[in-house]
Amino acid sequence: MRWFDSITESIGNFFTFGDDEMGRATPYHPSTKSFYDGAGIASLISLRSFDSETMMAINSNSYGYVLELAPLNGADEETVRQLAQAYSSMGENVYGQIILEISDKCRDQLDRWANSRTDPNPLIQKMTTERVKHLASGINGSIFPGRTMRLMHHRAFFVWAKAGKPKSTDLEQAVNMRESFQASLEQAGIANRVLGKDSIVSLTSDWISRTRDPYPAQITTDDVTPLNEQATEPDSKLRVKMSNLVLNEGTEDAFDVRVFTVKKRPRLWAQWQNQDLLGSVFQDAMRYTGSVLMVTSFYIPKQDRMIEKATTEALKTTKKAQDTSILAALNPNVRQQAQEWLFVKKHMDDGEKAIKLHQSVIMFAPDGEGNRCEEQAKAIFESAKGWRLKKIRFLSLAYFMTCIPFSAAEGLFDDLDDLGMTRHMMSWNLANLANLQGEWRGQNCEPLMLLLGRRGQLMNINPFKNPDGNFNMSVVGKSGSGKSVTMNYITECVLAAGGRDFTIDIGGSYKYSCELFSGTYIDLDDNLSLNPFSNIGPAKNASPQEQNEYWQEVNSLITSIVASMARQRQDITDTEESILSDVIPFVINKHKQATTFTLIYEEMMLRSEEVGIPETTRAIIYELALTIKPFTKLGPWGQFFERPCNINFDSRYVVLETEKFAQGGARMLQVVMKILMFHVTEKMYLGDRKSPVILKIDEGWKLLEGRDSKFVEDVSRRARKYVGALVTGTQGVDDYFRNPAAAAVFANSDWLFMMSQKKESIAALSKSERVVLDDYQMRLLKSVRRDDERYSEVMIFGPGNINSIGRVTLDRFSIASYSTKGEDYTRVGELKEFYGSMGLGSNDLVMALEHMKLEYLYKAAGHTPHDANKMARDQVLGVKAA
């Protein structure tokens, strides 16, 4: 037993054998070494040096490499087939480890998100700090006391190794096989990268010298000290007990490590079913509260020997299975053994590789929580129908070492094989049993929106990183689902990234958020002019082709606006559209920025008086002119369009309130809505085309009529070209199917955020065929909920078959900021005035919201409102409480 021999004199002399609970001989003796310091821990690690040219690790008696794999979010039969082929291509006499890590070391992800929020606005900076602090509380504990809501990052690793000291030709051959294997993984949809020596050492350190540091280890190695010594700290401690291990005993970094083997597994199991082993999607209590490693170790032997052995064993066990004697009855497992050997022989005949496989599960429980975490892990596996874990006694250290890279090739796997702890399987079994699943991480791109998965995975959502589609978003949620919070969160994230938000509001819903983010709130008064022509014109550096495209876009959008002036509900005829498409470009080309609706009206009146045109055409032109007359200087609404546009679009957050236009009726509102949408796309056109820009319309977009579908498509297309997105919100998804324009809004939104829904809305989505939902996804959607002020869940549908549930999780500061309650709004105003009057030179709004947060926390702790107010004020002002 080579691995045991390396840490003891000899297994035969050092251990005595007893029976474990599985009936197998188990080595254990009270004199087994029970304590390792830093140097002792380093001696357990086989890693020694690294060849940077080939990216291969050179170990005590092996060599190999480590890949990090992007975890799968489900799979299908084709994925399994490609994985099986990839595993079959790794050569012979190869040892491997496939390790799935569910780890709470994810503070670096929070920092990455925070560092991407470059806007200097004090409020946004304060929100960022508070959000990170709030979410980080879920690293070494639950975000909310009494609930299982922790941060967990899912990662997957693949270790390839061969025993012995390599020659240069061995390394060259290994590199070639690695490149082929990586290509096969990519073909299966699994992104991967080769880990360098710093990453391998850091990974090893995180597992064998784990601390409560919220950051993953970032070790910079030197070229002198053996790598195994650099993977541990001198003060690290490992104590081996009869049924567990203790890391860093007696310190604040102490962990109770429980090690399990798989006692029972389902006879039929598919790769995608491994999602069930990550913790329940539907029950908070059935999720891990400590970091977990799921390790699949395997060995690919010489296949000619295995073919011979499979044939022999299949014949031998089949014959024994047919034996009906009393002696045969003493071995009830012989039939199962016969079936397994027949299975192996059949698949080898089909070109697959025979392997030996061992699986273990390693759990890092916070000190004092080992029993609870153990029962939780067992319950999660048992709920997966057919799995059962068995805690390892006496051999915890050996099984724990299965997770350390290259340990399998250093003799550990052979020792486990000698102990009867491996199983004969095929590469097809490996493709299904080795867990490569993870909760969706979101997109692999620059951070924007940060959500939290139900199983603790931080998700990065950036709708503007969609190279093959548009950036538009539809946000749907019934009253009380958190839709307004989500819409405000989108605004916050866009502004934090240096972007812009133009919101068309009806009813003052976004007045408070506009004030909150120091935006410009524009309401109707007699001096307001929306003239869409005042600033038209292509960019100065536009090419002739770009200029031509620009004028085509402008003419098309303005024609649609004038069509809404002419017809409120019914579509314009082909003849009418032809007339408008001729008149409008003519007037715009003639007058450019001096164009007005009055000039368009006058041109149409002139054409209606032309000699020689058919009377029917004359009548149509004349009627069209009359219908747009109310929007000219001769009509009641001309005052809002005649003078040069005086709306200040310079602010990065502009809210355009349109409710007072309702006095002019739906027709006027519809025209105003489209003109404002035109103005915003003009700002997108003239922007830097790098920073994200959103045109946000909550509910008001429903004023668009059926004939406006082309207008919506044109606006969406134009926004996409200039890094802009149309963001619409509604309470029910069925609103998107009321007319062609609404359907166009929905069809042109590559991103759909579904909050808690009414049954009717879910039914409408299912019938729409816009999103194809299977039974499981339907169950997921029905489970989406809001948990008071703790979080609002959203089911995300996006490009590339994205569908996952994330939680918009807000801290107390942001809750105070986003609150739409009248009493909260009033209270913030009072506090803002109070702190502003003190002349402290600080941001009075930030101070007021901090006061609101603290006041809530003190009340929750049992203090009276009076005391809570005083304590909050003292803390904000930096006054030490008496």
C-alpha positions, 0 to 999 in steps of 0.5 A: 500500500504505497500511499500508506507506506509513505506516511507510516513504516508499513501498513501491515506493522502499523495497523491492526484490522477490525470490521467497519460498519460496511463489513470490510476490514478497516485498518486502525490502531490507537497509535496512528499519528493523530496530529500534524503541524504545518511541516507534517501537513506539507509532507502529505502533499505530493506536489513538488515542482512545476514545468512552466513551459508545459504547464505540468506539475512534477510530483514525488512520484507522478506528473500531471496537470489540473484544469478548471472547468466551468460547471454545467447547468444541466446537461443532455444525452449528447453532453454525456456522450461527448464527455464519455468520449473525452474521458476515453481519450485520456490514455491508459495507466492514467489516474484522474480526480474530478472535484466539484467544490461548493465553497463560501470563499467568494468575497473576491466576487463581491469586490469585483462587482464593487470595483466595477461601480465607478460612479462617484455619486456618494449615494451609489458608493454608499449603496455599494459598500452597504450591499457588499457588507450585507452579502458578505455576512453570508460567507461565514454565516447566514445573511438572515439569522435562522435561515439557510441563506449563505453564499456558495461558489460552485467550481469544478476541477479535473486532475490528470496524472501518471505515476513515475518520473517523466521524461521530456517525451512523456511531458510532450505526449501529455501536453498533446493529449491535454490539448485534445482533451480540452478541445473535447470538453469545449465540444461538450460545452464545457469551458476550461483552462489550465491552472498554473503553479500558483493556482494549484498551490492556492487550491491545495492550500484552501483545502488542506489548510483551510481558514475562515478568510472569506477570500480564496487563497492567492499564493505567489510561489517562489522557484526555490521552496518545494511547492508542497511546503508553500501550500501550508502555513507553519502554524497550520494544524491538523488533528486526526480523530476516530471519525473526523478531522479538525483543522486549526483546532483551538483557533478561530479558523477551526473546522470540523472536517467530515469525510464520507464515501458513497455507500449506495448510488442509484443504478441509473443516474444521468449527469444532469441529475447531479443538480439534485446533489447541490442542495434543494432548489425549493427548500431553504432548509435542504441546502449546505451550510458549510463548504463541500467537496465532491470527489470522483477518483478513477484509474484507467488501466491497460485495456487489453488486460481489462478486456481479458479480465472482463471476458473471464469475469463475465463468464465466471460470475455468470456461471456462479449466478446460475449455480443453485447450490447451497454454497452459491446461496452464501454469496447473494451478490454474485448476480449483481456482479455478473450483470456488472461484468457483462455491462463492462464487456459490452461497452468495451466491445463498443470502444469505451474504456474500462475504469476503476472508480471511487467517490467521496464527499468532504465537508468543512463544517464550522467548529461546533456544527459538525453533527448538524452539517453531517445530517444535512449533507446526508439528507441532501443526498438521500433526497436525491433518490438512491444515494446514501453517504457513509461516514468514514471512521478510522481512515478519515485522513486517507479519504480526505486526501482524495481531494488533494491534486495528484494524490491518486497517482501517488499510491492512494487510489491503489491503496483504496483499491486494495481495500476493496473501496473501488468499483469497476465501471466504464467511461460512460459511468464516469461521464454520468456519476462525476458531478460537474454541475453548479448553480448558474453563475450568470454571464462571464463578463463585466459585472452589472447586476448582482443577484443571489441564487437559491443555493448561494451562487452569486450571479452576474447579469449584464443584459448589455453583453449579448453579442448575438441579440438586443439588450432590451428587458421586460420586467413582469411582476404582480403588485407586491412582487418587488417589481418597482425595486427591481426596476430601481435596481436596474437604474442603480446598476446602470448609473453605477457603471457610468451609464444613463437612464431616461425614464418616461413616467406616468403618475410620479412613480419615479419622482423619488428615485430621480431625486435619490440619484440626483437626476433631472425631473421634468414635469409639464408646464407651459414653457415646455417644448418637445420639438423632436427636430431641434437637434437632429443631424448625423454625427460630425464624423459620420461617413456618407453611408452612416449619414444615409442610414441616420436620415432613414431612421429619423424619417421612419420614426417621425413618420410613425409619430405623425401617423399617431397624430393622424390616427389614434386607433385605426391604422393608416392606409397604404396611400396615407403612409405613402403620402407621409413617407414622401412629405416628411423626408421632403420637409426635413431635408429642406428645413433640417433642425428648423423643421416643425409639425407646422411646416409639415402641415403647411406642405401637405396643405400646399400639395392638396391644392396642386393642380392635376392630382386626382380628387381622391388623393387631394381629399386624403392629403387634405384630411391628413393635414387637418388631423395633424393640425392640433399639433401645429401652431394653429392647434391647442397642442402646438405650444409643446412642439413649435419652439426649439426643444428645451428639455435638458437631457444632459443629466445622466438620469432624466425622468419625464413625467407625462401624466398631465398630457393625459388631459389631451387624451390618449392620442396626445399621450401616445404622440408624446410617448413616441416623441420622447422615445425618439429623443432618447434614441437620439441621445443614444446615437450621440453618446459614446456608444460604450456606456449603457443607456436605458429607456425605461417605461413602466406601464406607460408603454401600453399606450402604444397601439397595434400599428406601432409595432414597426415603431417599437422594432425601429426603436429597439434596432436603433437602441441596440446599435448604440448600446441602448436598451428598452426596459419595460415593466408591467404587472402581468405578462398577458399585457404583452399580448393585447395588440401587435405593438405590445407583442413587438415590445415583448418579442424584441426583449431578449431578457425577461425578468419574471417576478411573482406572478398570478396564475393567469399570467403564467398561463399566458406565458406558457401559451405565448411560445415566447418562452418554452417551459417544461414541467420543471421550469413551470414548477420553478416559475410558480415557486418564485416569491418575495420574502417580505423586505429580505429579497425578491425573487426573479426568474431570468430568461435570456439568450442562449437558453438562460433560465434561472432564479435569482434573488434581488437581496437588499441591505437595510440602507438600500431598503430605506432608499428604495422604499415607496411608502409615504411615511418613509418618504416623509421621514427621509425628507425630514431627516435630510432637512435636519442634517442639511441644516447642520452645515456639515459639508456631507451628503445630507441624503446619505446621512438621512438614509443611514439614519433610517437604516440605523433607526430600524435596526435599533427598533428591531433590537427592542429600543423605543422609537425615541431611543432608536432615533437618538441612537441613530442620530448620535451614530450618524453624527459620530457622537459616542453614546453615553 
